[in-house]
Amino acid sequence: MRSRKIIAMVMTFLMMLSLLPSLVFASAVPSGELGGKLKIKGTAAVGSELSADYTKVTPEGLSDDYVSFSWSRKTGDQLTEVGTEKTYKLTTDDLGNKIQLKITGKSELGVTGELKANTVEIVATPEEAPQETTEDPDAAAAQDTAAEDSAAEDIQQAEDAQPAEDTQDEVIDIGGEPEASADEMQPAENQTAADTTDTSDSAADSADAAQPADTATDDSVIDIGTEDYLEIPEEGQSNDASEADNAQDAQAPEEVSYAAEAAADTASEDGTAVVDFGTVDAGFTQEESNSIAKTVTIKNIGTGTLNFNEISPEHFMVQDINEPLAAGEQTSVWIMPRAGVEAGEYKDTITYTTEEGTEVSFNADMVVAAADDQTPAEEPTTDPTPTEEPSADNQIPTEEPAEPTPEVPSEPEVQNDPKIEAADETITDNTVNLGEFTVDADTAPTPVKLKNSGTGTVKLAVQTDKDFVTAAFASEEIELPADGSTTAALSITPNDTSETGDFEDTVTVVNAETGDTLLALKVSYSVKETPAPELTADPSKVEFDSKEVGYTEAPVAATVTLENTGNVKLTNLTVSISGSEFTLGNLPVAELDSSQTASFTVAPAVGLAAGSYSQNISIKADQITEIVIPVSFTVTEAAVKLTAVSKPADITLANGVEKSAEGLQLPSTVKITTTAGDMNASVAWDVNGCAYNQNSAEAQKFSVNGTVTLPDGVTNPDNLNLIVSVNVSVSRGPIVSDASKNTITGISSDGSYTTETKITFTAVGAGTDIENPIKGDVRYLPLNWEVLESRSWDKAPYSATFRMGKSGNYTLTVTYNQQKFDGSNWVNTGTQDTKQVNFTVAAAPNQTLTPAADKSDANQKNAVKTGDNTPILPFVIILVIAVVLIAGILVYRNKKK
């Protein structure tokens, strides 16, 4: 008996093992809100390609397909979007800036929220780039720890949460039985093997409990393709008890505090962290500053997360804290002197501020020594080598003293008294005129030769007074001997020609060794505007009002004003016109200075025949090209005058015609009377403004107003009224609705639906809005609708809400009955019309459902394919072995009996 129990347990184990693929090997699809730490892959150098790194991003399994991208160039606090693709290639415009990546979850794929990450500053070449592309790796590591703790807490909360009991009052499930999820099939950790056995009733209860809570409170949702064809919960079921329990479990939020502290190698007496750089030499480069950079540790000692603002101290460069700093976390930031700081002693307080109003400070001290303050290094003193005295046995013979050399008298010293003067005869009174230039003209240096007519050689240097000019010798060190024949070339060049005016400067030649002034040159030049002749005419064209043929008085002459808007004088100014149809007045001047004006007149001639006349006025001067002013005048034929407008005849119609000029049979023209006889004039009817109601069942009488447009050549000098009115009478007629106007709203073939989507649609029948029907009216009334199964309406509204339990392609079909009014009731005519909408349902995120493919697959017997790629053959073999063993045991027992 014991052996039979053991064999039964072994068989049970083997059968459970063979079912594992359908229970535990389900492919995971990422869903939920983005969290964790986003990083950027690539090298922070121009020409490199950047992409997103999801190593520390939640939910797990996230890839490029589940998010959208936004790459932005970060210049200070300003962001400029530069790309929306999965990758971004760095350009020269990014040099010296940072790149920010923002990813946003695609809610239609089950991922929500967004994450951001910044790169470090972009450099020119990959060799200069740091190993870490994402900014502030210390803060990122701290954030990763917080994200992992948060993820663990979320997992624990998810395990403790129980789904709300389904209280839906009318849920219709059509299309198959749901498959149990892997979580429902797993036994609890503290359950025994016997406890894992469940009845069909308890399994059904578990499946019901697994329904999402948000779908349990909708009383009008029809679930199609789930467990049963019709399932209506018992009355009185609700989520009130569950909501009350959740309210009791809610705890009051803890008070959050914000505080931070800074720590460095040293601290002041009051405990403030101090970073002391000691003494640095003036003129240090940024590379030299990098070599003496120090670090400061910032720690969050509060209970809330801190978000730091960017800072930029005046004398120091400090690393920004770009990532949030969670409670208890700390990060290290670097600080270094800013290149270009002037000599002096600096004791600055560096303060970080946060968006929460918290401040954390530390002191930065340094002394920048000027070049003159540097103490030269002492030259080492070399001790003289002691002279070895000769021993008594080794005496060096003494040489005879040499005869004294007669002293040669030295030459008398030459007194150094240089005298520098201009060697060019064209320069008098030490005045140099560089000439006249136009605005923004290129300038060339003017050479000035200098000679030394004094005594002694002198080194020359040059300086200017106002920096209007640049003066320089051919070389930095130049010596000029006192022979008078050797000259030194001094080049003088204007510095700026962007503005007009006269400029003067003093160029001083000094002794480079003593600083004494040797020569002062007065330098001058002038800048004039670039010649730009321009002449404008106002008006630029002349158009005269028309006159009727036989006119005896010409139109009033037009005045044309010419203005010299250039900067040079215009000469030989002339005005002319070809033809005799127009006459010109005289131009009073032949020259115009800048900003000066002159005027002339032009008028048509008298007695011109009917027709259109046009000529060109030509204006010329020596400094400009020809200016042309077109002149036009029209002489019209004798006008035809309006004397009367006829009223249109009354119109009688059957009711129900279209509310338009054509439907109401309004005439397109009306008869008018003129001095040239009767004519037809077009009329525009104000149909929208009339009182006609197309859907009214009553007889109607109304009028329609119209505006008459006179034919060409017809005038209305007496201002006769051009508004006409026509009386219209209509009687009620039957309305026959068109089946093509039957529609289905609320659902479309290109809509996005999942197995969790509640789809609500409405069937609209043509003619169902007819009020006060009369005999002969025809309408279409929605009868029933079908998706896998047919359902009927018995009254309005003709709407329904459903949800598909399986993914796949489906068709919604609505049937309409044609009805005709017999004078007292609507009667079915036996004619029907159908409308269809094809739509697709996808599996909802985090939900394992068997896709229904399309309707053509509904009757196939093949096994449904899931997202599990686990090899099934080994488990099939185990199952076969288990069946063979059970069969063997049964045969053995029968033989034994």
NORPEHU-V899849 format. One line per field, one symbol per residue. ss: DSSP state (@ for helix, = for strand, . for the rest). phi: phi as a letter, one per 30 degrees, with the letter a starting at -180 (. if undefined). A space follows every 10 residues. Layout:
BEGIN
ss = ???
phi = ???
END
This chain:
BEGIN
ss = .@@@@@@@@@ @@@@@@@@.@ @@@@...... .==.====== =...=...== ========.. ...@@@==== =====..=== ===....==. .@@@...=== =====.@@@. ==.======. ..=..@@@.. ...=..@@@@ @@@@@@@@@@ @@@@@@@@@@ .......... =......... .@@@@..... .........@ @@@@@@@@@. ..@@@..... ====...... =........@ @@@@@@@@@. .........= ===..==... ..======== =....@@@@@ @..======= .....=.=.. .....===.. ....=....= =======... ...======= ====....== =========. @@@....... .......... .......... .......... ......=..= ==........ ========.. .....===== ==..=..=== ====....== ===....=== ......==== ====...... ========== =.....==== ========.. ....====.. ===...==.. .......=== ====.....= ...====... .===...... .=....==== ====...... ========== =..======= ======...= =====..... ====...... ........== ====..==== =====..... .........= =========. ...==..... ..======== =....=..@@ @.===..... ..==....== ====...... .......=== ======...= ==......== ====...=== ========== =....===== ========== ==........ ....@@@... .......... ..@@@@@@@@ @@@@@@@@@@ @@@@@@.
phi = .ddddddddd deddddddce edcbccddcd ajddaibdbc ckcdbejdcc bdccecccdd idbddcbcbb cbdccicccb dbabddbbcd cdddeicccc cbcbddddcj cbiabbacdd ddcdbddddd dcdddhdddd dddddddddd dddddddddd dcddddcddb cccbjkcdcd dddddddddc dddddddbdd dddddddddd ddddcdccdc ccdcjcdcdb bcdddjdacd dddddddddd cddddccbaa bcbbdbbddd jddbcccicb ddiddddddd dcdbbbccbd ccccdccddd bbddcbcbdd cccdcddidb bcbcbbdddj dddlcbbccc bccbddjdbb bacbcabcdd dddddddddd dcdddddddd dddbdddddd dddddddcdd dddddcbdbc bdddddcchh cbcdjcbcei ddccdcdbdc bcccbidbdc bbbcccidbc baddbdcbcb dcdiccbcdc cbbddbbdbd kcbbbccccb ddcciddcab cdcbabbcdd ebdabcbbdd abbcddbdej dcbdeddccc ccbdcccbdc bhdbbbbcjc dbccddddbc bbdeidbabb cbaddciddd lcbbbcdcbb adcbddcccd bbabccdddc cdcabddddd bbbddjddda ddddhdddbb dbcbdcjdbc cdbcdcdddd cdcdcddcdb babbcbcdcd dejccbdchd dcccbbcbbb cdbdccdcdd cdbbcjbbdc dcbbdcdccc bbcccdidcd chdbejdbbb cecabbbibc bcccaddcba bbbddbdlcb bccccccdbb dcjbbdbdcj cbbbbbbdbb ccddeibcbd ddhbddcdcd cddddcdccd dceedddddd dddddddddd ddddddd
END
